């Protein structure tokens, strides 16, 4: 039943994104952002459309009423349409964080962060899928912010947040430039992996490489830490080789001085194209008054999430680790 509803809403996004793509001579993803705006505002916002096109759009929109869908159904339908758009026009920087990772991070945020009201930041928010998946799961009052350098992805994140009625402040900029955001309790981020080309800006970070380009994913860790409150948490999707690269000594040093490694959760390899592209979730806490390192970090190899019994065992292990490490 719920899959049928997701499909129904996906079909409306898909058909109308295609109509707008043709009429506005834009990409499918741009058409999707336009149609998402129309659905949210309950009117057609594009002025240059013919009467016939307007009628076709209105007919498609009349098939659904957003109030009949849960937030997860809306997120999933919009995500399916984004995936379709990304397949049509493949760009290496257009990568969405898979649902299962977002759901697991949402679970961890609920478990690790005890405050009832939090501010959360995703400094590489992309399409907003990771942030939206986490927000849909949180049992807390939340204010959130997202940043991305890609203007089409951030537009999709904006439309996504509107459709889901999430309160998100979004910024279209380089996250490694100065950020004008209040300190947050939680950072969630699927780190962009690769070299950061701006050496001058990289030099403003403690973690920068002394020669050549610094890894963007390292700089993102320092930038995230700078904007996290003392005692706040960071849940980062990292490449598995993070601590083994030629630049990792700076990273080790920075983490030792400023952060506490709470845990590393290795995601199932089957989720990735190959072993080299496999990732983990790194859980860090910013040092501050009253923070203490765990007796031993939480180290977990996550089974396939479809393996219910194995997942339940791991969740039970995480629960006992948390109980054992609470003061
Ligand atoms: N979590 C996102 C989602 O669910 O759509 C996907 C994140 S994707 C793995 C990494 C993102 O980092 C991309 O959207 C890319 O545009 C962004 N990015 C890369 N370098 C950046 C920078 N210097 N500043 C801001 N965003 C950046």
Boltz pocket constraint, residues with backbone or C-beta under 6 A from the ligand:
constraints:
  - pocket:
      binder: B
      contacts: [[A, 93], [A, 94], [A, 95], [A, 96], [A, 97], [A, 123], [A, 124], [A, 125], [A, 126], [A, 127], [A, 128], [A, 129], [A, 130], [A, 131], [A, 147], [A, 148], [A, 149], [A, 150], [A, 153], [A, 173], [A, 174], [A, 175], [A, 176], [A, 189], [A, 190], [A, 191], [A, 192], [A, 216]]
      max_distance: 6.0
